[in-house]
C-alpha cells in the first residue's frame, strides 16, 4: 500500500478532500484506510500541479467521513506490465 495523503475536510457534497503527498493517482482508483478497508474512489483531482488535492467519493454506507479527518488514506500500488520486444 502506498500513502495517498491526509484528509483535510469533508465537502458539502459529502466528498472527502485530501492533499496528496506526491503524484496523484488516476481517477476511479480505490482508496483505503489504515486498516485496509475500502473507503471510496478518487472522484476528482484539483488545485495546482505542484501540490494537488484529491476528492474522494465515499461509496460504502458504513464509512463515517468525519471520523477520517486528519488520518492518512492509502492506495494500492499498480505494477506496470513489461512487454516483450516488438518486431
C-alpha positions, -999 to 999 in steps of 0.1 A, spaced: 0 0 0 12 35 -8 1 65 12 -21 89 -7 -23 118 18 -40 132 49 -77 140 50 -83 178 53 -121 181 55 -154 169 41 -171 189 14 -208 200 14 -215 172 -11 -201 146 14 -168 140 -5 -135 136 13 -109 163 4 -73 154 10 -39 168 0 -17 143 -18 19 135 -7 31 131 -43 18 124 -78 -20 120 -77 -35 86 -88 -58 82 -118 -95 88 -114 -115 58 -102 -86 44 -82 -98 27 -50 -88 44 -17 -83 25 16 -79 35 53 -52 24 77 -69 -10 83 -71 -16 46 -109 -13 44 -121 4 12 -133 40 18 -142 50 -18 -128 60 -52 -109 90 -65 -135 113 -79 -116 144 -89 -82 160 -89 -79 197 -84 -56 225 -75 -20 234 -86 2 208 -103 29 212 -76 6 202 -47 -28 187 -60 -58 179 -39 -80 148 -44 -117 145 -39 -128 110 -28 -164 98 -34 -175 76 -4 -192 46 -17 -199 25 14 -227 35 37 -208 22 68 -180 47 64 -182 78 85 -162 106 67 -160 128 97 -141 101 116 -114 101 89 -104 138 93 -66 140 100 -60 104 91 -39 91 62 -55 72 33 -38 47 10 -40 33 -25 -27 0 -39 5 3 -60 -1 -7 -96 26 -27 -113 33 -20 -149 35 -49 -172 67 -54 -191 63 -60 -227 85 -81 -248 103 -69 -279 83 -57 -307 93 -65 -342 
